[in-house]
Amino acid sequence: MSSNTSNFLVLLKTFTESLERAFAANDIEVLKAEYDAARASDNDKKTALHQAFRDMLLTKAEDIPAIEGFISFAVNSCRKDMTVATMPVVLLGDIFDAVTLDRAEQIFTYVENNVAIWKEEFFFTACKHNLLRMCNDLLRRLSRSQNTVFCGRILLFLAKFFPFSERSGLNIISEFNLENLTEYGMDGNEMVVEQLSSSGGADPDAVDGEAEENKLKIDYNLYCKFWALQDFFRNPNQCYNKVQWKTFETHAKSVLSAFSSFKLEEHRASSSTAVPKAMDGTTANSSSPMEQDEIRESGHFFAKFLTNPKLLSLQLSDSNFRRSVLVQFLILFQYLNSTVKFKAETHVLTQAQSDWLKETETQVYQLIEESPPNGKKFANTARHMLLREELWNSWKNEGCKEFKRPEAVLEDTDSSTAQKTAGGTGSSVGGTPSTGSGRPPTKRPRKPLGDLIRDATKQGKFHMGNPEITRLWNLCPDNLQACKGTDRNFLPSLETYLENPKEKQDPSFEWRALRLLARQSPHFFTLFNTPSYKVSDYLESVRKKIQKDKLDIKLEHAIQEEIANPTNTEQPEPEGEGFVGEEEQEQMDTELLKTEQLTPEDKNTHKTLAVTKEQLSELAPSIGRDWKKLATKLGYGADEIQYFETEHVTVSDQCCHLLTLWFDDDMDASLDNLAYILEGLDMVPAADAVKQMIALLSEKVEEVSE
C-alpha cells in the first residue's frame, strides 16, 4: 500500500513539473514524451496527471485568459489519450467553485464558445452528465431576479448542448410551475396616475395644467385585480372553471380598459425632431437608428416586478412593464385555444368564451402596437414567436420525435446511374438481352390501368386499385342490394329486447332500449303526466303498454270473428293472468310513472317554493358576516369566496350573491335545506328567519290553490 502511494507521489511530482514546462511552451508533445517515458500502468499515470491538472488550475484562479488556455491544453491532452474525457469539465467545475459569480460569468463565455467541442462524440457521452451537474450547481448559486441574464445564458447553453429530443429537458406532460406565486400588498390607498398631454414641445406650465385635468384614478380594487391576474398566468387551467373564468374575465376587462384609457406617448429627443413617415404613409415608431441602438442597449431584464401599491402608477407608465403583461395575455390565450395532448377532457372552452378570447386578443395586439417604442415591430415579433410556439406544441403532441438530418442520396444516385450505363452497353443476340453482373434484374412490366379496368368490366366486376378492396367490393357490386340483405339487419324487436333479463345488467341497455323504442313504437312520443327520473321504470311501463296493445288487438280480432260467426253467443270475459282491465291498466301506468326523483332540469323548474331575489335580499342581513362560513359549507372554495368579495362592497350584497348562485346552480337548493344547514352551523336566528319565510310562502301557495 505504501509503495503504491509513493509511486503516485513520484508520478504526481514528475507530471506537475513537465506540465508546467509544456504549458509554458504551449507544446503538448513535451507532456506526451514525459507521459510515455513513465514506468507505470496507464490507469496510474492518468490518475496522477489528472490530479496534476487540478492542482495547477487552482494556482491560476485570478487569470481568466490563463484559465481558458489551460482548459484548452487539457482538451488536447484528452485527445492524446493521456487523461479521461471528463477532465476538462471537472476542471471547469473546480474553477467555478473557486471564483466569484462575476468571474464565473466571464469564464462561462469560454464554455459557450466551445459548445462544438463538448458535442463531439468523444466528449459528449462522457461529459454530458458532468456538464449538466456543473450548470445546475451554478444555477443554484444564482438569483433568478438579480442574475437573470446569466441564468438565461446557462439555459441557452444547455439547449444548444443537448439534442431537442433529450427527455430531461422537455416538459413532457405540460406541467406548470405552481410555486411561482406573486404576493401583493393589502393596504388600500387610492393611487393616481398622471396622463401627460400628447404635445411633446408644449409649455411646461400648460402641460402641468393639462396633466391635472387628465388624471386616471387607480383605486385599490384595480390594484388587486391587476396582480390577481398573475395567478391565472401561473395556472391557466383555472380558466376552465366557470366561477374562476368569470373572475378572470372581469379582471382582464378592467386592466385592459385601464391600459386603453392611459396611453403612452412616444419619447422624442427634442420638439424639432420630425417623425419620419413609413413607405405606406404611416408614422414610423422609431426616429433614427441611433435611438434604436440606445433602446437595444438599455437592457431591461426583470424576472419579477415589485407589487407595492404606490408603484403601480409608475409601472403603468413603463412600456416594458406594459408589454410584459400584454404578452402574458397572449401566451395565456394561445394555451386556452391550443390542443394540448395532456389536457383533461373537461378543459374545453364554450363558444362564448372562444369569441371573447378572439376579441380580447385583437384588443391586446392593438395596445401593443400603441406602446412605444417600435410598437408595431414588437407586435409582429410577438405574433411570429407565438406562431413558432404552435409548431413546438404540435411536435410535443406527436411525442417529441427526434430530429434527424435527411439522408444523403447523392451516392445512391451516382451508383444507380453507373449501373444503368453499364447495362446499356450490353448487346442483344437473337432478341435476348445480355445481363451483366452489375445490372439489376429486370422487373415485369405492369399492365396499364385502363386495360385492368376494361378486363374487369367485361367480367361484370369493378377494379378498385387495391387487391383487397377489389375483392371486398366485388362480393356484391350492387350496393343497394347489399344494404337490403337480411344478414345486415341487426336490430332485434323491441318486445324481445325488453323481455331479455340478461341484457338488463348491461349499462348500455337503457340507451339501446330508448333507441329501439323511438324507432319501432309510438309510445316514445307519448306525453305522460310526470317524466320519470329512472329510465328502468319508464321502460317497464312501456313494456306493459305494448303487452296491453297486443291483448287489445287479440280481443278485437276475437270480437270480429264472433260477429262474423255468431254460432257461439257467449262472449268470453277477459279474465285470467294475461288480461287486465282498461281502468286498472291506466291506474297501474300512472303509479309507475309517478316518482319524486326528478331530473336536474325538473328540480330547477318545479321547486315547491320558488324564491325570488328580493326574498333572498331579505334573508341576507339575518346571515350577516357569517356568510363565509355558510359558503364553505355549501362547497365554495376560497377563490370563489374572494370573487364574491371583489364583486360587491357590502356584506348583504355578498351574501345575496352567494344565495342566488346557489339556488341557480345546485339541484338540492331549497329553503328547507338552507334552514337545515343554518341550524347545523349554529346560526339559529338565520334559520328561524328562513323557517318564517317558508311558512309565509306555504300560506300563499295554499291560498292560490284554494
C-alpha positions in Angstrom: 0.0 0.0 0.0 2.8 2.4 0.9 4.6 1.5 -2.3 1.6 2.5 -4.4 1.3 5.8 -2.5 5.0 6.6 -3.0 4.7 5.7 -6.7 1.7 8.0 -7.1 3.5 10.9 -5.4 6.6 10.4 -7.6 4.4 10.4 -10.7 2.5 13.4 -9.5 5.7 15.4 -8.9 7.1 14.4 -12.3 3.9 15.2 -14.2 3.5 18.5 -12.4 6.9 19.7 -13.4 6.5 18.5 -17.0 3.0 20.1 -17.2 4.4 23.5 -16.2 7.1 23.3 -18.8 4.7 22.1 -21.5 2.0 24.7 -20.7 4.6 27.5 -20.6 5.9 26.4 -24.1 2.3 25.6 -25.3 3.6 22.3 -26.6 1.6 19.2 -25.8 4.4 16.9 -27.1 6.6 17.7 -24.1 4.0 16.3 -21.8 3.4 13.4 -24.1 7.0 12.4 -24.1 7.2 12.5 -20.3 4.0 10.5 -20.1 5.2 7.8 -22.4 8.6 7.6 -20.6 7.0 7.0 -17.1 7.1 3.4 -16.0 3.6 2.6 -14.6 0.2 1.4 -15.7 -2.0 3.6 -17.8 -4.5 3.9 -15.0 -1.9 5.1 -12.5 -0.4 7.6 -15.0 -3.9 9.0 -15.9 -4.8 9.4 -12.3 -1.6 11.2 -11.4 -1.8 13.5 -14.4 -5.4 14.3 -13.7 -4.5 15.4 -10.2 -1.6 17.5 -11.5 -4.0 19.4 -13.8 -6.4 20.1 -10.9 -3.7 21.3 -8.6 -2.1 23.5 -11.2 -5.5 25.1 -12.2 -6.1 26.4 -8.7 -2.9 28.5 -8.9 -4.4 30.4 -11.9 -7.8 31.3 -10.4 -7.1 35.1 -10.8 -6.1 35.0 -14.5 -9.1 34.3 -16.8 -7.1 34.1 -20.1 -4.7 31.7 -18.5 -7.6 29.5 -17.2 -9.1 29.4 -20.7 -5.8 28.4 -22.2 -5.2 25.8 -19.6 -8.6 24.2 -20.2 -7.8 24.0 -24.0 -4.5 22.4 -23.1 -6.4 19.8 -21.1 -8.7 19.1 -24.1 -5.6 18.4 -26.2 -4.2 16.0 -23.6 -7.6 14.1 -23.6 -7.3 13.7 -27.4 -3.7 12.4 -26.9 -5.3 9.7 -24.6 -3.3 10.9 -21.6 -6.3 11.7 -19.3 -10.0 10.7 -19.2 -12.5 12.6 -21.4 -14.3 14.1 -18.4 -11.2 16.0 -17.2 -11.9 19.4 -18.9 -15.4 19.6 -17.4 -14.1 18.6 -14.0 -11.6 21.4 -14.2 -14.3 23.8 -15.1 -16.4 22.7 -12.2 -13.4 23.2 -9.9 -12.8 26.7 -11.1 -16.4 27.7 -10.9 -16.5 26.6 -7.3 -13.3 28.7 -6.5 -14.2 32.1 -8.1 -16.9 34.7 -7.5 -20.0 35.0 -9.6 -18.7 37.9 -11.7 -15.6 35.9 -12.7 -17.7 32.8 -13.2 -19.9 34.7 -15.7 -16.7 35.7 -17.6 -15.3 32.2 -17.7 -18.7 30.8 -18.8 -18.1 32.6 -22.1 -15.4 30.1 -22.8 -17.9 27.2 -22.2 -20.4 28.8 -24.6 -17.9 29.4 -27.4 -16.6 25.8 -27.3 -20.0 24.1 -27.3 -18.9 22.3 -30.6 -16.1 20.6 -28.6 -18.4 19.3 -25.9 -20.8 18.0 -28.6 -18.1 15.9 -30.2 -18.7 12.2 -29.9 -15.5 11.7 -27.9 -16.6 14.2 -25.2 -20.4 14.2 -25.3 -21.1 10.7 -24.0 -18.6 11.1 -21.2 -19.2 14.7 -20.3 -22.9 15.3 -20.7 -23.8 14.4 -17.1 -20.8 16.4 -15.7 -21.8 19.5 -17.7 -25.4 19.2 -16.6 -24.3 18.9 -13.0 -21.9 21.9 -13.3 -24.7 24.1 -14.8 -27.2 23.1 -12.2 -24.7 24.0 -9.4 -24.2 27.4 -11.0 -28.0 28.0 -11.2 -28.3 27.2 -7.5 -25.8 29.9 -6.6 -27.5 32.5 -8.9 -30.6 34.6 -8.1 -33.3 34.4 -10.8 -34.2 38.1 -10.2 -30.6 39.6 -9.8 -28.7 37.4 -12.2 -31.4 37.0 -14.8 -29.1 37.3 -17.9 -26.5 34.8 -16.6 -29.3 32.3 -15.8 -30.6 32.7 -19.3 -27.2 32.1 -20.8 -26.8 28.9 -18.9 -30.2 27.6 -20.0 -29.5 28.6 -23.6 -26.2 26.7 -23.5 -27.9 23.6 -22.2 -30.5 23.9 -25.1 -27.6 24.1 -27.6 -25.6 21.3 -26.0 -28.3 18.7 -25.6 -30.4 17.5 -28.6 -34.0 18.6 -28.9 -35.3 15.1 -28.0 -33.4 14.9 -24.7 -36.1 13.9 -22.3 -34.6 15.6 -19.3 -35.0 19.0 -20.9 -38.6 18.6 -22.0 -41.8 19.3 -20.1 -43.4 16.2 -21.5 -46.7 16.3 -19.6 -47.1 20.1 -19.8 -46.8 20.9 -16.1 -47.0 24.4 -14.7 -44.7 26.0 -12.1 -47.3 26.4 -9.5 -44.6 27.5 -6.9 -44.2 30.8 -8.8 -46.5 32.9 -6.5 -47.0 36.6 -6.7 -47.7 38.3 -3.4 -49.1 41.8 -3.3 -49.9 44.2 -0.5 -53.2 44.6 1.2 -53.2 48.4 2.0 -56.0 50.0 0.1 -54.7 53.6 -0.5 -56.0 55.4 -3.5 -53.4 56.0 -6.2 -53.4 58.4 -9.1 -51.6 58.1 -12.4 -51.0 61.3 -14.3 -51.5 61.1 -18.0 -49.4 63.6 -19.8 -50.6 65.5 -22.8 -49.6 64.3 -26.3 -48.0 67.6 -27.2 -44.2 67.0 -26.8 -42.9 70.5 -27.1 -45.6 72.5 -25.3 -45.1 74.9 -22.4 -44.3 73.1 -19.1 -46.9 75.2 -17.2 -49.5 74.2 -19.8 -48.5 70.6 -19.7 -48.8 70.6 -15.9 -52.3 72.1 -16.2 -53.5 69.5 -18.7 -52.0 66.8 -16.6 -54.1 67.9 -13.7 -57.2 67.5 -15.8 -56.2 64.1 -17.4 -55.9 62.1 -14.2 -56.7 58.4 -14.2 -57.7 57.2 -10.8 -56.3 53.7 -9.9 -58.1 52.6 -6.8 -57.2 49.6 -4.6 -59.8 47.5 -6.4 -58.0 47.9 -9.7 -54.7 47.2 -8.0 -56.0 43.9 -6.6 -57.5 42.9 -10.0 -54.3 43.7 -11.8 -52.0 41.5 -9.6 -54.6 38.8 -9.2 -54.2 38.1 -12.9 -50.8 36.7 -12.2 -52.4 33.7 -10.6 -54.2 32.8 -13.8 -51.0 33.3 -15.8 -49.3 30.9 -13.4 -52.0 28.2 -13.7 -54.1 28.7 -16.9 -56.3 25.6 -16.2 -58.2 27.7 -13.7 -59.9 29.4 -16.6 -61.8 26.2 -17.4 -63.7 26.6 -14.1 -67.0 28.6 -14.5 -66.6 30.8 -11.5 -62.9 31.4 -11.9 -63.5 32.2 -15.6 -65.9 35.0 -14.6 -63.2 36.4 -12.2 -60.6 36.3 -14.9 -62.9 37.9 -17.5 -63.8 40.7 -15.1 -60.2 41.4 -14.0 -59.0 41.3 -17.6 -61.6 43.8 -18.8 -60.7 46.2 -16.0 -57.0 46.0 -16.6 -57.2 46.4 -20.4 -59.6 49.2 -20.0 -57.1 51.0 -17.8 -54.4 50.4 -20.4 -56.7 51.8 -23.2 -57.5 54.9 -21.2 -53.9 55.6 -20.3 -51.9 55.9 -23.5 -48.1 56.2 -23.5 -46.5 58.8 -25.7 -43.5 58.5 -28.0 -40.3 59.7 -26.4 -38.7 62.4 -28.5 -35.2 64.0 -28.1 -36.4 67.5 -29.0 -39.5 69.2 -30.2 -37.8 69.9 -33.6 -37.2 66.3 -34.4 -39.6 65.2 -37.1 -41.1 61.8 -37.0 -40.3 60.0 -40.3 -43.0 58.5 -42.5 -43.0 54.9 -43.5 -43.4 53.6 -47.0 -47.2 53.2 -46.7 -47.7 56.7 -45.3 -48.0 55.7 -41.7 -45.8 57.2 -39.0 -42.8 55.1 -38.1 -42.3 54.3 -34.4 -38.5 54.9 -34.3 -37.0 58.2 -35.2 -33.4 57.2 -36.0 -31.1 54.1 -36.0 -29.2 55.8 -33.1 -32.3 55.8 -30.9 -32.9 52.1 -31.8 -29.3 51.3 -30.6 -29.9 53.1 -27.4 -33.2 51.2 -26.8 -31.5 47.9 -27.6 -28.5 48.6 -25.3 -30.6 49.9 -22.4 -31.3 46.3 -21.4 -34.4 45.8 -19.3 -34.5 42.4 -17.6 -36.9 41.7 -14.8 -37.8 38.3 -13.7 -40.2 39.6 -11.0 -41.9 43.1 -10.7 -42.4 44.8 -7.4 -46.0 44.8 -6.2 -46.1 47.8 -3.9 -49.4 49.7 -4.4 -47.6 53.0 -4.6 -45.5 51.8 -7.6 -48.5 50.9 -9.9 -48.8 54.4 -11.2 -45.1 54.4 -12.3 -45.4 50.8 -13.7 -48.3 51.7 -15.9 -46.2 54.5 -17.4 -43.4 51.9 -18.2 -43.7 50.5 -21.7 -41.6 47.4 -20.9 -43.9 46.6 -17.9 -47.0 47.1 -20.1 -45.5 44.8 -22.8 -44.7 42.1 -20.3 -48.3 42.0 -19.1 -49.8 42.1 -22.6 -47.6 39.3 -23.8 -48.6 37.2 -20.8 -52.2 37.7 -22.0 -51.3 36.4 -25.5 -49.5 33.4 -24.1 -52.5 32.5 -22.0 -54.9 33.0 -24.8 -52.8 30.7 -27.1 -52.8 27.9 -24.5 -56.5 28.1 -23.9 -57.2 27.8 -27.7 -54.5 25.2 -28.4 -54.9 21.4 -28.5 -52.5 20.0 -25.8 -52.1 16.3 -25.5 -52.2 16.2 -21.7 -55.2 18.5 -21.2 -58.1 17.0 -19.3 -61.3 16.2 -21.3 -63.2 18.8 -19.3 -60.8 21.6 -20.3 -62.8 22.9 -23.2 -64.0 26.4 -23.8 -67.5 27.3 -24.7 -68.3 29.2 -27.9 -68.9 32.4 -26.0 -65.6 32.1 -24.2 -63.8 31.5 -27.5 -65.4 34.5 -29.1 -64.4 36.7 -26.1 -60.8 35.4 -26.4 -60.7 36.3 -30.0 -62.0 39.9 -29.4 -59.7 40.4 -26.5 -56.7 39.1 -28.4 -57.3 41.8 -31.1 -57.5 44.4 -28.4 -54.2 43.3 -26.8 -52.4 43.4 -30.1 -53.7 46.9 -30.7 -52.4 48.0 -27.3 -49.0 46.5 -28.0 -48.8 48.4 -31.3 -49.7 51.6 -29.5 -47.0 51.1 -26.9 -43.8 52.9 -27.9 -41.1 52.4 -29.0 -41.4 50.3 -32.1 -44.9 49.1 -31.1 -45.8 47.6 -34.5 -42.5 45.8 -34.9 -42.8 44.4 -31.4 -46.4 43.2 -32.1 -45.2 41.4 -35.3 -42.4 39.8 -33.4 -44.7 38.5 -30.7 -47.1 37.2 -33.3 -44.3 35.4 -35.1 -43.0 33.8 -31.9 -46.4 32.6 -30.9 -46.8 31.1 -34.4 -43.5 29.2 -33.9 -44.8 28.1 -30.5 -47.7 26.3 -32.2 -45.2 24.3 -34.2 -43.4 23.2 -31.0 -46.8 22.3 -29.4 -47.6 20.1 -32.4 -44.1 18.5 -32.0 -44.8 17.7 -28.4 -48.2 16.3 -29.1 -46.6 13.9 -31.5 -44.3 12.5 -28.8 -41.2 14.7 -29.3 -39.8 12.8 -32.2 -36.0 13.0 -32.6 -34.7 15.5 -35.3 -32.6 13.8 -37.9 -30.8 15.2 -40.9 -32.1 14.0 -44.3 -30.0 11.1 -45.6 -27.7 11.9 -48.4 -28.9 10.3 -51.7 -26.0 11.6 -53.9 -24.0 8.4 -53.7 -27.1 6.2 -54.4 -27.9 8.3 -57.4 -24.4 8.0 -58.8 -24.3 4.2 -58.3 -27.7 3.7 -60.0 -26.5 5.9 -62.9 -23.4 3.8 -63.3 -25.4 0.6 -63.3 -27.7 1.9 -66.0 -24.7 3.0 -68.1 -23.1 -0.5 -67.7 -26.4 -2.2 -68.6 -26.9 0.0 -71.6 -23.6 -1.1 -73.2 -24.7 -4.8 -73.4 -25.8 -6.1 -76.8 -28.7 -8.4 -77.6 -28.4 -11.5 -79.8 -31.5 -13.3 -81.1 -33.8 -10.9 -79.2 -32.4 -12.0 -75.8 -30.9 -9.1 -73.8 -27.5 -9.7 -72.3 -27.3 -9.1 -68.5 -24.1 -8.1 -66.9 -23.0 -8.9 -63.4 -23.7 -5.4 -62.1 -27.1 -5.0 -63.8 -30.2 -5.3 -61.6 -32.8 -7.9 -62.6 -35.4 -6.7 -65.0 -38.9 -6.1 -63.5 -42.0 -7.5 -65.1 -43.8 -4.6 -66.7 -47.1 -3.6 -65.1 -50.3 -3.8 -67.1 -51.8 -0.4 -67.8 -54.6 0.7 -65.5 -57.0 1.2 -68.4 -56.6 -2.5 -69.5 -57.2 -3.7 -65.9 -60.5 -1.7 -65.7 -61.5 -2.9 -69.2 -61.0 -6.6 -68.3 -62.9 -6.2 -65.0 -65.8 -4.6 -66.7 -66.1 -7.4 -69.2 -66.4 -9.8 -66.3 -69.1 -7.6 -64.6 -66.8 -6.6 -61.8 -65.0 -3.4 -60.6 -61.3 -2.7 -60.3 -60.6 -0.5 -57.2 -56.8 -0.2 -57.5 -56.1 -2.3 -54.4 -56.4 -6.2 -54.4 -58.1 -6.4 -51.0 -60.5 -3.6 -51.7 -61.3 -5.0 -55.1 -62.1 -8.4 -53.5 -64.4 -6.9 -50.9 -66.2 -4.6 -53.4 -66.9 -7.5 -55.8 -68.6 -9.6 -53.1 -71.7 -7.7 -54.1 -71.2 -5.0 -56.7 -74.8 -3.7 -56.2 -74.5 -1.5 -53.1 -78.3 -1.0 -52.6 -79.0 -4.7 -52.8 -76.2 -5.4 -50.4 -77.7 -3.0 -47.9 -81.1 -4.7 -48.1 -79.6 -8.1 -47.2 -81.2 -9.9 -44.3 -77.8 -10.6 -42.8 -77.3 -6.8 -42.3 -80.5 -6.5 -40.2 -79.0 -6.4 -36.7 -82.0 -4.8 -34.9 -84.0 -7.1 -32.6 -87.6 -6.5 -32.0 -88.5 -4.1 -29.1 -90.5 -6.8 -27.2 -87.8 -9.4 -27.4 -85.1 -6.8 -26.3 -87.2 -5.6 -23.3 -88.1 -9.1 -22.1 -84.5 -10.4 -22.1 -83.4 -10.4 -18.4 -79.7 -10.9 -19.1 -79.3 -7.8 -21.2 -80.7 -5.6 -18.4 -77.5 -5.9 -16.4 -75.6 -4.1 -19.2 -75.2 -0.3 -18.5 -76.0 0.5 -22.2 -79.2 -1.5 -22.1 -81.4 1.5 -21.3 -79.8 3.7 -24.0 -80.3 1.0 -26.7 -83.9 0.3 -25.5 -84.7 4.0 -25.9 -83.3 4.0 -29.4 -85.4 0.9 -30.4 -88.4 2.5 -28.8 -88.0 5.7 -30.8 -87.6 3.5 -34.0 -90.3 0.9 -33.5 -93.0 2.2 -31.2 -95.2 5.3 -31.0 -95.1 5.2 -27.2 -91.8 7.0 -27.2 -93.6 10.2 -28.4 -96.5 9.9 -25.9 -96.6 12.7 -23.3 -97.0 11.3 -19.8 -98.1 13.1 -16.7 -94.7 13.3 -15.0 -91.4 12.3 -16.6 -89.7 9.5 -14.6 -86.2 10.0 -13.4 -85.5 6.3 -13.6 -85.4 5.1 -17.2 -85.9 1.5 -16.0 -89.4 2.4 -14.6 -90.3 4.1 -17.8 -89.2 1.1 -19.9 -91.2 -1.3 -17.7 -94.3 0.8 -18.1 -93.8 0.9 -21.9 -93.4 -2.9 -22.0 -96.7 -3.4 -20.2 -98.4 -0.9 -22.5 -97.1 -2.9 -25.5 -98.5 -6.1 -24.0 -101.8 -4.4 -23.4 -101.9 -3.2 -27.0 -101.3 -6.8 -28.2 -104.0 -8.1 -25.9 -106.4 -5.4 -27.2 -105.7 -6.4 -30.8 -106.3 -10.1 -30.0 -109.5 -9.2 -28.2 -110.7 -7.1 -31.2 -109.9 -9.9 -33.6 -111.9 -12.3 -31.4 -114.9 -10.0 -31.3 -114.7 -9.6 -35.1 -114.6 -13.4 -35.6 -117.6 -13.7 -33.2 -119.6 -11.2 -35.2 -118.7 -12.9 -38.4 -119.5 -16.4 -37.0 -122.4 -15.9 -34.5 -122.6 -19.6 -33.6 -121.2 -19.0 -30.1 -123.3 -16.3 -28.5 -121.4 -16.4 -25.2 -118.8 -13.7 -25.2 -115.7 -14.8 -23.2 -114.8 -12.5 -20.4 -111.2 -11.3 -20.4 -110.3 -12.9 -17.2 -107.0 -14.5 -16.2 -103.5 -13.5 -15.7 -103.0 -12.2 -19.2 -106.0 -9.8 -19.2 -106.1 -6.6 -17.4 -109.0 -4.1 -17.4 -108.5 -0.7 -19.0 -109.1 1.4 -15.9 -106.8 -0.9 -13.9 -104.1 -0.7 -16.5 -104.3 3.1 -16.7 -104.1 3.3 -12.9 -101.0 0.9 -12.9 -99.3 3.1 -15.6 -99.9 6.2 -13.6 -98.4 4.7 -10.5 -95.4 3.5 -12.4 -94.8 7.0 -13.9 -95.3 8.9 -10.6 -91.9 9.4 -8.9 -90.4 12.0 -6.7 -87.0 11.7 -8.3 -86.9 14.4 -10.9 -84.2 15.2 -13.4 -81.8 18.1 -12.7 -83.8 20.3 -15.1 -87.1 19.4 -13.4 -85.6 20.2 -10.0 -84.7 23.7 -11.2 -88.1 24.4 -12.8 -90.5 22.5 -10.5 -89.5 23.6 -7.0 -92.3 23.6 -4.4 -91.4 27.0 -3.0 -90.0 29.4 -5.6 -87.7 32.1 -4.0 -87.2 35.5 -5.6 -84.1 37.7 -5.5 -86.0 40.2 -3.3 -86.7 37.5 -0.7 -83.1 36.4 -0.7 -82.1 40.0 -0.1 -84.4 40.0 3.0 -82.6 36.8 4.2 -79.1 38.1 3.7 -79.0 40.6 6.7 -80.0 37.8 9.1 -77.0 35.7 8.0 -74.6 38.7 8.1 -70.9 38.3 8.4 -71.2 34.6 8.8 -71.9 34.1 5.1 -68.3 32.9 4.5 -68.9 30.0 6.9 -72.1 29.2 5.0 -70.3 29.4 1.7 -67.6 27.0 2.8 -70.4 24.6 4.0 -72.1 24.9 0.6 -68.9 23.8 -1.1 -67.5 27.0 -2.4 -63.7 27.4 -2.5 -61.5 30.3 -1.2 -61.2 31.7 -4.7 -64.9 31.8 -5.2 -65.4 33.5 -1.8 -62.8 36.1 -2.9 -64.8 36.6 -6.1 -67.9 37.4 -4.1 -66.0 39.9 -2.0 -64.5 41.7 -5.0 -67.7 41.9 -6.9 -69.7 43.6 -4.0 -68.9 46.0 -1.3 -71.5 45.4 1.4 -71.8 42.1 3.3 -75.5 41.9 2.5 -74.9 42.1 -1.3 -72.1 39.5 -1.0 -74.4 37.1 0.9 -77.3 37.7 -1.5 -75.0 36.9 -4.5 -73.9 33.7 -2.8 -77.5 32.5 -2.2 -78.6 33.5 -5.7 -75.8 31.5 -7.3 -76.5 28.5 -5.0 -80.3 28.5 -5.8 -79.5 28.7 -9.6 -76.8 26.1 -9.8 -77.4 23.5 -7.1 -80.1 20.8 -7.7 -80.7 20.4 -4.0 -81.1 24.1 -3.2 -84.3 24.8 -1.3 -85.4 26.8 1.7 -85.8 23.6 3.8 -82.2 22.6 3.1 -81.0 26.1 3.8 -82.7 26.1 7.2 -81.2 22.7 8.0 -77.7 23.8 7.1 -78.0 27.0 9.1 -79.1 25.0 12.2 -76.1 22.7 11.8 -73.8 25.8 11.7 -75.4 27.1 14.9 -76.8 30.1 13.1 -80.2 29.9 14.9 -81.6 33.4 14.1 -80.9 33.0 10.4 -82.5 29.5 10.5 -85.6 31.0 12.2 -85.9 33.7 9.5 -85.8 31.0 6.8 -88.5 29.0 8.5 -90.7 32.1 8.8 -90.3 32.7 5.1 -91.2 29.0 4.4 -94.4 29.4 6.5 -95.4 32.6 4.6 -94.7 31.0 1.2 -96.7 27.9 2.2 -99.7 30.0 3.2 -99.6 31.9 -0.2 -99.4 28.6 -2.0 -102.5 27.3 -0.1 -104.4 30.5 -0.9 -103.6 30.2 -4.6 -104.6 26.5 -4.7 -107.9 27.3 -2.9 
